[in-house]
Amino acid sequence: MGAKLRVYTQKIRSAQTTKKITKAMELIAASRIQKALARVKASSPYARAITRAVSGVAAHSDEGHVLTTERETIRRSAIVVLTSDRGLAGAFNAQILREATELKTRLENEGKEVDHYLVGRKAVQYFDFRRRPYVRDWQGETDVPTAKLAQEISGAVVESYMTGGEDGGVDEIHVLYNRFVSMMTQEPSTIRLLPLEVVEPEKSRIANEALPLYEFEPEPQSVLDALLPVYVESRILNALLQSAASKQAATQKAMKSASDNADKLITDYTRLRNNARQAEITQQISEIVGGADALAS
């Protein structure tokens, strides 16, 4: 009986230690998510400005651009998968990797070859474990994405797109990331990055506003050559920031659930330990009474 008491006491201490760790991680995630949301909010004005600039140039340009023109035959597609470098975030990484597998299957069923560009250590580990090929990867900067990282990813995918599927490049590019909806909800989202579809993110709010008047120097085509890569970079940066905020929210939610489970384990093991102690005391009393009766007789 004493052995059971020691076992239950050890399990209670283990659950209490685990709770301390998960509670600390929950608080850390709660503090980081506010900074991540601030970065998302800070990037929005620039994204809106560059979107309106590209929309204005495209509206005044009669010629199509290589980044906005749909190709007749799409031979190869690229998928940019945005995950995190760390786990302990519930289904954050699993749902993105599942979406990537489903998208790959759908594109292959359409007769397209697929290249992967991976962002985050979890995506790299997933592909390495299953021995799936990928073109390039970026690791170590998913918690606090920088403009430099977005520029590197943008440069790699735009270069591959400019090469074209006939010469070993790609004909379209998709981006998979977790979109931050709320503290409790993070939705996996897929956007077709290239060929570019210029979409105003707050179209309903500015529907009645006129686009600014631009003077193109030397010509709209040259302006598009300069603006469109920057636009692609801004969309990738926004996806990275959304993914980082979603990761912190998922971590906070997962750690809160782990802390609640630790509380439940502590309660259950405490009850079992009390029952074992009560049984031991009852047995000792029975032995004392039995011994006293034996002496009396």
C-alpha positions as CSV (number, residue, x, y, z in Angstrom):
1,M,0.0,0.0,0.0
2,G,2.9,2.3,0.8
3,A,4.3,1.7,-2.7
4,K,1.0,3.0,-4.3
5,L,1.3,6.2,-2.2
6,R,4.8,6.8,-3.5
7,V,3.8,6.2,-7.1
8,Y,0.8,8.5,-6.9
9,T,2.9,11.2,-5.2
10,Q,5.5,10.9,-7.9
11,K,2.9,11.3,-10.6
12,I,1.4,14.3,-8.9
13,R,4.8,16.0,-8.8
14,S,5.4,15.1,-12.4
15,A,2.1,16.7,-13.5
16,Q,2.8,19.8,-11.4
17,T,6.2,20.2,-13.1
18,T,4.6,19.8,-16.5
19,K,2.0,22.4,-15.6
20,K,4.6,24.9,-14.6
21,I,6.3,24.5,-18.0
22,T,3.1,24.7,-20.1
23,K,1.8,27.6,-18.1
24,A,5.0,29.5,-18.7
25,M,4.9,28.7,-22.4
26,E,1.3,29.9,-22.5
27,L,2.2,33.2,-21.0
28,I,5.2,33.6,-23.3
29,A,3.0,33.0,-26.3
30,A,0.4,35.4,-25.0
31,S,3.0,38.2,-24.8
32,R,4.5,37.4,-28.3
33,I,1.2,37.3,-30.1
34,Q,0.5,41.0,-29.4
35,K,3.8,41.9,-31.0
36,A,3.0,39.6,-34.0
37,L,-0.4,41.2,-34.5
38,A,1.2,44.6,-34.3
39,R,3.6,43.6,-37.1
40,V,0.7,42.4,-39.2
41,K,-1.1,45.7,-38.6
42,A,2.0,47.8,-39.3
43,S,2.5,46.0,-42.7
44,S,-1.1,46.7,-43.9
45,P,-0.7,50.4,-45.0
46,Y,2.2,49.5,-47.2
47,A,0.4,46.5,-48.7
48,R,-2.6,48.7,-49.4
49,A,-0.5,51.4,-51.0
50,I,1.5,49.0,-53.3
51,T,-1.8,47.3,-54.3
52,R,-3.4,50.5,-55.3
53,A,-0.3,51.6,-57.2
54,V,-0.2,48.3,-59.1
55,S,-3.9,48.5,-59.8
56,G,-3.5,52.1,-61.1
57,V,-0.7,51.2,-63.4
58,A,-2.4,48.0,-64.7
59,A,-5.6,50.0,-65.4
60,H,-3.7,52.5,-67.6
61,S,-1.6,49.8,-69.4
62,D,-2.9,48.2,-72.5
63,E,-0.1,45.6,-72.7
64,G,0.0,42.5,-70.6
65,H,2.9,41.8,-68.3
66,V,4.7,38.5,-68.0
67,L,3.7,38.3,-64.3
68,T,0.0,38.9,-64.9
69,T,-0.5,37.0,-68.2
70,E,-2.0,33.5,-68.0
71,R,0.2,31.0,-69.9
72,E,-1.5,28.8,-72.5
73,T,0.0,25.6,-71.0
74,I,0.8,25.1,-67.4
75,R,3.4,22.3,-67.2
76,R,4.8,22.8,-63.7
77,S,3.5,24.4,-60.5
78,A,5.3,25.5,-57.4
79,I,3.9,25.3,-53.8
80,V,5.4,27.6,-51.1
81,V,4.6,25.9,-47.8
82,L,4.8,28.1,-44.7
83,T,5.2,26.3,-41.4
84,S,7.0,27.0,-38.1
85,D,10.4,26.1,-36.8
86,R,9.0,24.8,-33.5
87,G,6.2,22.5,-32.5
88,L,3.9,22.5,-29.4
89,A,1.3,24.3,-31.5
90,G,-1.5,21.8,-31.8
91,A,-2.5,21.2,-35.4
92,F,-0.8,24.3,-36.7
93,N,1.8,22.5,-38.9
94,A,-0.2,19.3,-39.5
95,Q,-3.1,21.1,-41.2
96,I,-0.8,23.1,-43.5
97,L,1.2,19.9,-44.5
98,R,-2.1,18.1,-45.1
99,E,-3.3,20.9,-47.3
100,A,0.0,20.8,-49.2
101,T,-0.4,17.1,-49.9
102,E,-4.0,17.6,-51.1
103,L,-3.0,20.5,-53.3
104,K,-0.1,18.5,-54.8
105,T,-2.4,15.5,-55.5
106,R,-5.0,17.8,-57.2
107,L,-2.3,19.5,-59.4
108,E,-0.8,16.2,-60.4
109,N,-4.3,14.9,-61.3
110,E,-4.5,17.9,-63.7
111,G,-1.3,16.7,-65.4
112,K,1.1,19.2,-63.7
113,E,4.4,18.6,-62.1
114,V,4.9,20.1,-58.7
115,D,8.0,21.8,-57.0
116,H,8.0,22.6,-53.3
117,Y,9.6,25.6,-51.6
118,L,9.6,25.1,-47.8
119,V,9.6,27.7,-45.0
120,G,10.1,26.4,-41.5
121,R,11.9,23.5,-39.9
122,K,8.8,21.4,-39.5
123,A,8.1,21.3,-43.2
124,V,11.7,20.4,-43.9
125,Q,11.6,17.5,-41.4
126,Y,8.3,16.3,-42.8
127,F,9.6,16.2,-46.4
128,D,13.0,14.7,-45.3
129,F,11.4,11.9,-43.3
130,R,9.2,10.9,-46.2
131,R,12.1,11.5,-48.7
132,R,10.1,13.9,-50.8
133,P,12.1,16.3,-52.9
134,Y,12.0,20.1,-52.6
135,V,13.7,22.9,-54.4
136,R,14.8,25.2,-51.6
137,D,14.1,25.8,-47.9
138,W,14.3,28.6,-45.4
139,Q,14.7,27.9,-41.6
140,G,15.2,29.8,-38.4
141,E,13.2,33.0,-39.0
142,T,9.5,32.0,-38.8
143,D,8.9,33.4,-35.3
144,V,9.8,36.9,-36.4
145,P,9.8,37.1,-40.2
146,T,11.8,39.9,-41.8
147,A,11.5,41.7,-45.1
148,K,14.8,40.2,-46.1
149,L,13.3,36.7,-45.8
150,A,10.3,37.7,-47.8
151,Q,12.7,39.2,-50.4
152,E,14.7,36.0,-50.7
153,I,11.5,33.8,-51.1
154,S,10.1,36.3,-53.6
155,G,13.3,36.4,-55.6
156,A,13.5,32.6,-55.8
157,V,9.9,32.0,-56.9
158,V,9.8,35.0,-59.3
159,E,13.1,33.8,-60.9
160,S,11.6,30.3,-61.3
161,Y,8.5,31.7,-62.8
162,M,10.3,33.9,-65.3
163,T,12.3,30.9,-66.4
164,G,9.1,29.1,-67.3
165,G,8.0,25.5,-67.2
166,E,9.6,24.7,-70.6
167,D,13.1,25.6,-69.3
168,G,12.9,23.9,-65.9
169,G,11.0,26.7,-64.1
170,V,7.3,26.9,-63.1
171,D,4.2,28.3,-64.8
172,E,2.2,29.1,-61.6
173,I,2.9,29.5,-57.9
174,H,0.7,28.8,-54.9
175,V,1.3,29.9,-51.3
176,L,0.0,27.9,-48.3
177,Y,-0.1,29.5,-44.9
178,N,-2.2,29.8,-41.7
179,R,-4.4,32.9,-41.8
180,F,-5.0,34.6,-38.4
181,V,-8.8,34.9,-37.9
182,S,-9.0,35.2,-34.1
183,M,-7.2,33.9,-31.0
184,M,-9.1,30.7,-31.2
185,T,-9.3,30.2,-35.0
186,Q,-6.4,30.0,-37.5
187,E,-7.5,28.8,-41.0
188,P,-5.2,27.2,-43.6
189,S,-5.3,29.4,-46.7
190,T,-4.2,29.0,-50.3
191,I,-3.4,31.9,-52.6
192,R,-2.3,31.7,-56.2
193,L,0.6,34.1,-56.2
194,L,1.5,34.0,-59.9
195,P,0.2,34.6,-62.5
196,L,-0.6,37.7,-60.5
197,E,-4.2,38.7,-59.8
198,V,-4.2,42.2,-58.4
199,V,-6.9,42.3,-55.6
200,E,-7.5,45.3,-53.4
201,P,-7.7,43.8,-49.8
202,E,-10.2,46.4,-48.6
203,K,-12.2,46.8,-51.7
204,S,-15.5,47.3,-49.9
205,R,-14.1,50.2,-47.8
206,I,-12.7,52.2,-50.8
207,A,-15.2,51.2,-53.4
208,N,-16.3,54.8,-53.8
209,E,-12.8,56.3,-53.8
210,A,-11.1,57.1,-57.0
211,L,-7.6,55.7,-57.7
212,P,-4.8,58.3,-57.5
213,L,-3.7,59.9,-60.7
214,Y,-0.2,58.6,-61.7
215,E,2.2,59.9,-64.2
216,F,4.3,57.0,-65.7
217,E,7.9,57.7,-66.4
218,P,9.2,56.4,-68.8
219,E,6.2,54.1,-69.5
220,P,3.7,51.8,-67.8
221,Q,5.5,48.6,-68.8
222,S,8.7,49.8,-67.0
223,V,6.8,50.8,-64.0
224,L,5.1,47.4,-63.8
225,D,8.6,45.8,-64.1
226,A,9.6,47.6,-60.9
227,L,6.3,47.4,-59.0
228,L,5.2,43.8,-59.5
229,P,8.1,42.1,-57.8
230,V,7.7,44.4,-54.9
231,Y,4.0,43.5,-54.8
232,V,4.8,39.8,-54.7
233,E,7.3,40.4,-51.9
234,S,4.7,42.3,-49.9
235,R,2.1,39.5,-50.2
236,I,4.7,36.9,-49.2
237,L,5.7,39.1,-46.2
238,N,2.0,39.4,-45.2
239,A,1.6,35.6,-45.4
240,L,4.7,35.2,-43.2
241,L,3.4,37.6,-40.6
242,Q,0.0,36.0,-40.6
243,S,1.6,32.6,-40.1
244,A,3.7,33.9,-37.3
245,A,0.7,35.4,-35.5
246,S,-1.3,32.2,-36.0
247,K,1.6,30.1,-34.6
248,Q,1.7,32.1,-31.4
249,A,-2.1,31.9,-31.0
250,A,-2.0,28.1,-31.7
251,T,0.8,27.7,-29.1
252,Q,-1.2,29.6,-26.5
253,K,-4.3,27.5,-27.1
254,A,-2.3,24.2,-27.0
255,M,-0.5,25.2,-23.8
256,K,-3.7,26.2,-22.1
257,S,-5.2,22.9,-23.0
258,A,-2.1,21.1,-21.7
259,S,-2.3,23.1,-18.4
260,D,-6.0,22.2,-18.0
261,N,-5.1,18.5,-18.6
262,A,-2.4,18.7,-16.0
263,D,-4.9,20.1,-13.5
264,K,-7.2,17.2,-14.2
265,L,-4.4,14.7,-13.8
266,I,-3.4,16.3,-10.5
267,T,-7.0,16.1,-9.2
268,D,-7.4,12.5,-10.3
269,Y,-4.1,11.3,-8.8
270,T,-4.7,13.3,-5.6
271,R,-8.1,11.5,-5.2
272,L,-6.4,8.1,-5.8
273,R,-3.7,8.9,-3.3
274,N,-6.2,9.9,-0.7
275,N,-8.1,6.6,-1.3
276,A,-4.9,4.6,-1.0
277,R,-4.0,6.4,2.2
278,Q,-7.5,5.9,3.7
279,A,-7.3,2.2,2.8
280,E,-3.9,1.9,4.5
281,I,-5.1,3.7,7.6
282,T,-8.2,1.4,7.7
283,Q,-6.0,-1.7,7.4
284,Q,-3.7,-0.5,10.2
285,I,-6.7,0.1,12.5
286,S,-8.1,-3.3,11.7
287,E,-4.7,-4.9,12.6
288,I,-4.6,-3.0,15.9
289,V,-8.1,-4.0,16.8
290,G,-7.4,-7.6,15.8
291,G,-4.2,-7.6,17.9
292,A,-6.1,-6.1,20.9
293,D,-8.8,-8.7,20.7
294,A,-6.2,-11.5,20.5
295,L,-4.5,-10.2,23.7
296,A,-7.8,-9.8,25.5
297,S,-8.8,-13.4,24.7
